[in-house]
Amino acid sequence: MDPFSCNYRTVGAFSLIELLVVIALMGILGGLIFSISPWIFRRGESSRAQSEIEAISVALEAYRMHFGDFPQARNPPQLFDALDGKLGPGVTPAVLNPPVRPFLQAGQFSFSRDTLPELLDPWGNPYQYRYISREPPASTVSGFTLFSKGPDGKASTFGEGDFQLDEDNLRYRH
């Protein structure tokens, strides 16, 4: 046996075919991860919107317990001011001086960069709030509708049920 001859089986290197198989497998796994990741992010944004709507509805209930009625806010900045303890109830809400303790932990939410703060959903749209007035024969208690327009920014028709994902629009009705 020649001392200078090399037996390739004892060197311990990878063959070209083995390297190509490993690269192909890594490419397939990478493609799977990148194709699944947008779905995971959409699911996370929907979950975040649902938990924020739950938190806002709890704050609205606390507001009702304190003042006896839900805020009659006409726009998102008025809703934030009411839940921040700066506005009282009524059709023309009075500015509370001094303000009461906030009903909402505002540090957990996203806000618009405008001078008037708005609670924003994960897609950058303000949460939509509608005060529902009920006449005394039906009930003495008012209600509200609170929803997110979803990733497309368009409101769709509202169906019955507490929480539902309807055409990518998360809604809560009280």
Contacts in CASP RR format, 6 or more apart in sequence:
PFRMAT RR
TARGET T0000
AUTHOR 0000-0000-0000
METHOD contacts of the structure
MODEL  1
MDPFSCNYRTVGAFSLIELLVVIALMGILGGLIFSISPWIFRRGESSRAQ
SEIEAISVALEAYRMHFGDFPQARNPPQLFDALDGKLGPGVTPAVLNPPV
RPFLQAGQFSFSRDTLPELLDPWGNPYQYRYISREPPASTVSGFTLFSKG
PDGKASTFGEGDFQLDEDNLRYRH
42 151 0 8 1.000
44 122 0 8 1.000
45 122 0 8 1.000
45 123 0 8 1.000
45 151 0 8 1.000
46 122 0 8 1.000
46 165 0 8 1.000
46 168 0 8 1.000
46 170 0 8 1.000
48 122 0 8 1.000
49 121 0 8 1.000
49 122 0 8 1.000
49 123 0 8 1.000
49 148 0 8 1.000
49 150 0 8 1.000
49 170 0 8 1.000
50 163 0 8 1.000
50 170 0 8 1.000
52 108 0 8 1.000
52 109 0 8 1.000
52 119 0 8 1.000
52 121 0 8 1.000
52 122 0 8 1.000
52 127 0 8 1.000
53 127 0 8 1.000
53 146 0 8 1.000
53 147 0 8 1.000
53 148 0 8 1.000
53 163 0 8 1.000
53 170 0 8 1.000
53 171 0 8 1.000
53 172 0 8 1.000
54 172 0 8 1.000
55 104 0 8 1.000
55 105 0 8 1.000
55 108 0 8 1.000
55 109 0 8 1.000
56 83 0 8 1.000
56 104 0 8 1.000
56 119 0 8 1.000
56 127 0 8 1.000
56 146 0 8 1.000
57 146 0 8 1.000
57 172 0 8 1.000
57 174 0 8 1.000
59 83 0 8 1.000
59 103 0 8 1.000
59 104 0 8 1.000
60 70 0 8 1.000
60 71 0 8 1.000
60 83 0 8 1.000
60 103 0 8 1.000
60 144 0 8 1.000
60 146 0 8 1.000
60 174 0 8 1.000
62 103 0 8 1.000
63 70 0 8 1.000
63 71 0 8 1.000
63 82 0 8 1.000
63 83 0 8 1.000
63 89 0 8 1.000
63 103 0 8 1.000
64 70 0 8 1.000
66 100 0 8 1.000
66 103 0 8 1.000
67 88 0 8 1.000
67 89 0 8 1.000
68 89 0 8 1.000
69 89 0 8 1.000
69 90 0 8 1.000
69 142 0 8 1.000
70 89 0 8 1.000
70 131 0 8 1.000
70 142 0 8 1.000
70 143 0 8 1.000
70 144 0 8 1.000
71 78 0 8 1.000
71 79 0 8 1.000
71 82 0 8 1.000
71 83 0 8 1.000
71 87 0 8 1.000
71 88 0 8 1.000
71 89 0 8 1.000
71 90 0 8 1.000
71 93 0 8 1.000
71 131 0 8 1.000
72 89 0 8 1.000
72 90 0 8 1.000
72 91 0 8 1.000
72 93 0 8 1.000
72 131 0 8 1.000
73 79 0 8 1.000
73 81 0 8 1.000
73 82 0 8 1.000
73 87 0 8 1.000
73 93 0 8 1.000
73 129 0 8 1.000
73 131 0 8 1.000
76 118 0 8 1.000
76 119 0 8 1.000
76 126 0 8 1.000
76 127 0 8 1.000
76 128 0 8 1.000
76 129 0 8 1.000
77 116 0 8 1.000
77 117 0 8 1.000
77 118 0 8 1.000
78 87 0 8 1.000
78 93 0 8 1.000
79 119 0 8 1.000
79 127 0 8 1.000
79 129 0 8 1.000
80 106 0 8 1.000
80 111 0 8 1.000
80 117 0 8 1.000
80 118 0 8 1.000
80 119 0 8 1.000
81 87 0 8 1.000
81 117 0 8 1.000
82 88 0 8 1.000
82 89 0 8 1.000
82 93 0 8 1.000
83 102 0 8 1.000
83 103 0 8 1.000
83 104 0 8 1.000
83 106 0 8 1.000
84 99 0 8 1.000
84 102 0 8 1.000
84 103 0 8 1.000
84 104 0 8 1.000
84 106 0 8 1.000
85 96 0 8 1.000
85 99 0 8 1.000
85 100 0 8 1.000
85 101 0 8 1.000
85 102 0 8 1.000
85 103 0 8 1.000
86 95 0 8 1.000
86 96 0 8 1.000
86 99 0 8 1.000
87 93 0 8 1.000
87 94 0 8 1.000
87 95 0 8 1.000
87 96 0 8 1.000
88 94 0 8 1.000
88 95 0 8 1.000
88 96 0 8 1.000
109 119 0 8 1.000
109 120 0 8 1.000
110 119 0 8 1.000
110 120 0 8 1.000
110 121 0 8 1.000
110 122 0 8 1.000
110 124 0 8 1.000
111 117 0 8 1.000
111 118 0 8 1.000
111 119 0 8 1.000
111 120 0 8 1.000
112 118 0 8 1.000
112 120 0 8 1.000
112 126 0 8 1.000
118 126 0 8 1.000
118 127 0 8 1.000
119 126 0 8 1.000
119 127 0 8 1.000
120 126 0 8 1.000
120 127 0 8 1.000
121 127 0 8 1.000
121 148 0 8 1.000
121 149 0 8 1.000
121 150 0 8 1.000
123 148 0 8 1.000
123 149 0 8 1.000
123 150 0 8 1.000
123 151 0 8 1.000
123 153 0 8 1.000
125 148 0 8 1.000
125 149 0 8 1.000
125 150 0 8 1.000
125 153 0 8 1.000
127 146 0 8 1.000
127 147 0 8 1.000
127 148 0 8 1.000
128 145 0 8 1.000
128 146 0 8 1.000
128 147 0 8 1.000
128 148 0 8 1.000
128 149 0 8 1.000
128 155 0 8 1.000
129 144 0 8 1.000
129 145 0 8 1.000
129 146 0 8 1.000
130 144 0 8 1.000
130 145 0 8 1.000
130 146 0 8 1.000
131 142 0 8 1.000
131 143 0 8 1.000
131 144 0 8 1.000
132 142 0 8 1.000
132 143 0 8 1.000
132 144 0 8 1.000
132 145 0 8 1.000
133 142 0 8 1.000
133 143 0 8 1.000
134 140 0 8 1.000
134 141 0 8 1.000
134 142 0 8 1.000
134 143 0 8 1.000
143 174 0 8 1.000
144 174 0 8 1.000
145 158 0 8 1.000
145 171 0 8 1.000
145 172 0 8 1.000
145 173 0 8 1.000
145 174 0 8 1.000
146 171 0 8 1.000
146 172 0 8 1.000
146 173 0 8 1.000
146 174 0 8 1.000
147 155 0 8 1.000
147 158 0 8 1.000
147 169 0 8 1.000
147 170 0 8 1.000
147 171 0 8 1.000
147 172 0 8 1.000
148 169 0 8 1.000
148 170 0 8 1.000
148 171 0 8 1.000
149 155 0 8 1.000
149 169 0 8 1.000
150 168 0 8 1.000
150 169 0 8 1.000
150 170 0 8 1.000
151 168 0 8 1.000
152 167 0 8 1.000
152 168 0 8 1.000
154 169 0 8 1.000
155 169 0 8 1.000
156 166 0 8 1.000
156 167 0 8 1.000
156 169 0 8 1.000
157 166 0 8 1.000
158 166 0 8 1.000
158 171 0 8 1.000
158 173 0 8 1.000
159 166 0 8 1.000
159 171 0 8 1.000
160 173 0 8 1.000
161 173 0 8 1.000
162 172 0 8 1.000
162 173 0 8 1.000
163 170 0 8 1.000
163 171 0 8 1.000
163 172 0 8 1.000
164 170 0 8 1.000
164 171 0 8 1.000
END
